[in-house]
Amino acid sequence: MNGPHDMGGMQFYGPVKPEANEPVFHADWEKRALAMTVGMGFTGQWNLDVSRFARESLAPDFYLTKSYYQIWVNGLQNLMLERGLVTENEIATGKMETHPVEVKRVVSGEEMPAALAAGGPVARDPEGPAAFSVGDRVTTTNIHPTGHTRLPRYARGKTGEIIAIHGCHVFPDSNARGDGENPQWLYAVKFDAQALFGSDAEAGNTVVVDCWEPYLERS
Amino acid sequence: MSHDHDHDHSEWSDMELKVKTLESLLLEKGYVEQSALDVIVETYEHKVGPRNGAQVVAKAWTDPEYLQRLREDASAAIAELGFTGRQGEHMRIVENTAEMHNMVVCTLCSCYPWSVLGLPPVWYKSAPYRSRAVSEPRKVLSEFDVDLPDSTKIQVWDSTAEMRYLVIPMRPEGTEGFSEEQLADLVTRDSMIGTGLALSPEEAAA
């Protein structure tokens, strides 16, 4: 979707403000927001791509004016509301009023270190050979789906060169829709900065974007 | 996004209440366990952080065979040091040289190599960095007080997939004979994102 999250190349957001000796968290609630977001992810009621789409789909004014952990909390609430895990009233009061939905998995404190260390790899066995090779010139598709995609606007309809093949990975555009993992070959595609941003960009600089095969056509 | 830590206090205390309310609901419904949530916080507040990545970089600087393994399969080579897990499942290193400076961003969200760097800093997730890192990286670097020679070109890696990138900064001069531990002290978080350089021994001592 062409949402507020797709920020590459946008202007007038001001300077970056690094914070010296930044703490890991700026408030206790940020810790709890992280823990709930990661913890609820383990229940298996949605996948990573669905959760990213939930955040992207928040109202643009909210997305652009709130902190990242506020975005996470509201994204999590929406995921749970959509699946009937909680109700609006329960969120308001913090008190259970409806039976819990049976979730696929509840990770215990003892199991959590191993669960975090295992992570969630997305590499899958390929169903066929890769269509492109390192060194191939490719052009990205000019897509504007209303659903989730990981092809940023600034890199659509642009021509670059494949510099690496990462393997075959879960395809977010399908996985976020609930259409299954639909694994696709994933490539690192290098673009000249001027091909993306015009002559104002610095000649010789480059941008590498990871692109799944359906995003690419031979150039 | 307003990330300047000048949120008004009422909004912040509203968030404390909102999150506490939600957490008690999820616990009551049995979707999560308190001890499991506490492990998540403890892990990312105290156990996983940029010191992990600094050890990888220091070893890469001193052990050519390790560097070669990092180039061939960074996930496996990093796992040798015990660093695995969420947001580090598919690692790749990018090596800075005098000709090419690498810098990492996630323009679409906040993708970041947690297993080696921990959780991302606020600026990494903020609109100014996400919007401009790809289009005017040299200007962004100047905001980190990084001034590269014009002859050094910049390659920006946009983390659009589940590949996570660790920048191997250039080894500072005057560090011949340093141990891995001494070298790791020179490796800053920002140098592994590409928005900084490794410290000189003098800078580290200052």
Contacts between the chains, C-beta under 8 A, distances in Angstrom:
chain1	res1	chain2	res2	distance
A	5	B	108	5.8
A	5	B	109	6.2
A	6	B	107	7.0
A	6	B	108	6.0
A	7	B	107	5.4
A	7	B	108	7.7
A	7	B	127	5.7
A	7	B	130	4.2
A	7	B	131	4.3
A	8	B	105	7.9
A	8	B	107	3.4
A	8	B	108	7.7
A	8	B	130	6.9
A	8	B	131	6.6
A	8	B	133	7.9
A	8	B	134	4.7
A	8	B	135	7.2
A	8	B	158	6.6
A	9	B	131	6.7
A	9	B	134	6.2
A	9	B	135	4.8
A	10	B	127	7.5
A	10	B	131	4.1
A	11	B	131	7.0
A	11	B	132	7.8
A	11	B	135	8.0
A	13	B	126	7.8
A	13	B	127	4.1
A	13	B	128	4.5
A	13	B	131	5.0
A	13	B	132	7.2
A	14	B	128	5.3
A	15	B	128	6.0
A	15	B	143	5.1
A	16	B	123	5.3
A	16	B	126	7.1
A	16	B	128	4.6
A	16	B	129	4.8
A	16	B	132	7.4
A	16	B	140	5.8
A	16	B	143	4.6
A	16	B	144	7.2
A	17	B	3	7.6
A	17	B	4	6.4
A	17	B	123	6.1
A	17	B	126	7.8
A	17	B	128	7.3
A	17	B	143	7.8
A	18	B	121	7.2
A	18	B	123	5.2
A	18	B	143	7.3
A	18	B	144	5.9
A	18	B	190	7.4
A	18	B	195	7.6
A	19	B	5	7.3
A	19	B	121	7.0
A	19	B	122	6.5
A	19	B	123	6.9
A	22	B	121	5.1
A	22	B	122	6.7
A	24	B	44	6.7
A	24	B	45	5.1
A	24	B	49	7.5
A	24	B	118	6.8
A	24	B	119	5.9
A	25	B	45	6.7
A	26	B	5	6.3
A	26	B	122	7.4
A	27	B	12	6.1
A	27	B	15	7.1
A	27	B	16	7.0
A	28	B	16	6.7
A	29	B	12	7.8
A	29	B	15	4.8
A	29	B	16	4.7
A	29	B	18	7.6
A	29	B	19	4.1
A	29	B	20	7.3
A	31	B	41	4.6
A	31	B	45	6.7
A	32	B	19	4.8
A	32	B	20	7.1
A	32	B	23	5.4
A	32	B	37	7.2
A	32	B	41	7.6
A	33	B	19	5.5
A	34	B	40	6.7
A	34	B	41	6.9
A	34	B	44	6.5
A	34	B	119	7.3
A	35	B	37	3.9
A	35	B	38	7.4
A	35	B	40	4.2
A	35	B	41	5.1
A	36	B	19	7.5
A	36	B	22	6.6
A	36	B	23	5.9
A	36	B	26	6.3
A	36	B	32	6.9
A	36	B	37	6.8
A	38	B	40	5.1
A	38	B	86	7.4
A	39	B	26	7.8
A	39	B	31	7.9
A	39	B	32	4.2
A	39	B	36	5.9
A	39	B	37	5.3
A	39	B	40	6.1
A	40	B	26	6.9
A	40	B	31	6.3
A	40	B	32	6.4
A	43	B	31	5.7
A	43	B	32	7.6
A	52	B	108	7.9
A	52	B	109	5.9
A	55	B	109	7.0
A	56	B	109	7.8
A	63	B	1	7.6
A	64	B	1	6.3
A	64	B	127	7.0
A	65	B	1	6.7
A	65	B	2	5.8
A	66	B	1	6.3
A	66	B	2	7.4
A	67	B	1	6.3
A	67	B	2	7.1
A	67	B	3	5.9
A	67	B	7	7.2
A	67	B	122	7.6
A	68	B	1	6.7
A	68	B	3	7.6
A	68	B	110	6.1
A	68	B	122	7.3
A	68	B	125	4.3
A	70	B	15	6.7
A	71	B	1	7.8
A	73	B	15	7.6
A	73	B	18	7.0
A	73	B	19	6.3
A	73	B	22	7.1
A	76	B	22	7.9
A	77	B	22	7.1
A	85	B	29	7.3
A	85	B	31	6.7
A	86	B	25	6.2
A	86	B	26	7.7
A	86	B	29	7.2
A	90	B	25	5.5
A	91	B	21	7.3
A	91	B	22	6.4
A	91	B	25	6.9
A	92	B	21	7.7
A	93	B	21	7.4
A	94	B	20	7.6
A	94	B	21	3.6
A	94	B	22	7.0
A	94	B	24	4.8
A	94	B	25	4.9
A	95	B	25	7.1
A	95	B	28	7.4
A	96	B	25	6.6
A	96	B	28	4.6
A	96	B	29	5.6
A	100	B	29	4.2
A	100	B	30	5.4
A	100	B	31	6.8
A	103	B	31	5.9
A	106	B	30	6.7
A	106	B	31	6.7
A	106	B	32	6.8
A	106	B	33	6.5
A	106	B	36	7.9
A	107	B	33	7.4
A	107	B	36	5.2
A	108	B	33	5.6
A	108	B	35	6.9
A	108	B	36	5.9
A	109	B	33	5.9
A	109	B	34	7.7
A	109	B	35	2.7
A	109	B	36	4.7
A	109	B	38	6.8
A	109	B	39	5.4
A	110	B	35	7.8
A	111	B	36	7.5
A	112	B	35	7.8
A	112	B	36	4.5
A	112	B	39	4.0
A	112	B	40	6.5
A	112	B	43	7.9
A	113	B	39	6.1
A	113	B	43	7.1
A	116	B	39	7.6
A	116	B	40	7.0
A	116	B	43	5.7
A	116	B	85	5.2
A	116	B	86	5.8
A	117	B	84	5.3
A	117	B	85	4.5
A	118	B	84	7.6
A	118	B	85	6.9
A	119	B	84	6.6
A	119	B	85	4.7
A	119	B	86	4.5
A	119	B	87	7.3
A	119	B	88	6.6
A	119	B	89	4.4
A	119	B	115	7.6
A	120	B	86	6.8
A	120	B	89	6.6
A	121	B	89	4.4
A	121	B	90	6.9
A	122	B	89	7.0
A	122	B	90	7.2
A	122	B	162	4.8
A	123	B	89	7.9
A	123	B	90	6.6
A	150	B	108	6.4
A	150	B	160	4.6
A	150	B	161	6.3
A	151	B	160	7.2
A	152	B	107	5.4
A	152	B	108	6.0
A	152	B	158	6.8
A	152	B	160	6.5
A	154	B	107	7.5
A	154	B	134	6.6
A	154	B	135	7.6
A	155	B	158	7.7
A	164	B	92	7.8
A	166	B	90	7.0
A	166	B	92	7.7
A	166	B	161	7.1
A	166	B	163	5.5
A	167	B	90	7.9
A	169	B	90	7.7
A	169	B	161	6.3
A	169	B	162	6.3
A	170	B	162	7.8
A	172	B	161	7.9
A	186	B	161	5.6
A	186	B	163	7.5
A	188	B	163	7.6
A	190	B	155	7.6
A	193	B	134	7.9
A	193	B	135	7.6
A	196	B	134	7.2
A	196	B	135	7.6
A	197	B	134	7.7
A	197	B	135	4.8
A	201	B	135	6.3
A	201	B	136	7.5
A	202	B	136	7.9
A	202	B	137	8.0
A	202	B	138	6.2
A	202	B	153	7.9
A	202	B	154	7.4
A	204	B	153	4.4
A	205	B	137	6.6
A	205	B	138	7.7
A	205	B	153	5.6
A	205	B	154	4.8
A	205	B	155	7.1
A	205	B	156	7.5
A	206	B	153	7.2
A	206	B	154	7.8
A	206	B	155	4.7
A	206	B	156	7.4
A	207	B	134	5.2
A	207	B	155	7.4
A	207	B	156	4.8
A	207	B	157	7.9
A	207	B	158	6.3
A	208	B	155	6.4
A	208	B	156	7.1
A	208	B	157	4.9
A	208	B	158	6.8
A	209	B	158	5.0
A	209	B	160	5.5
A	210	B	158	7.4
A	210	B	159	7.2
A	210	B	160	4.7
A	210	B	161	3.7
A	210	B	163	5.4
A	211	B	160	7.3
A	212	B	161	7.3
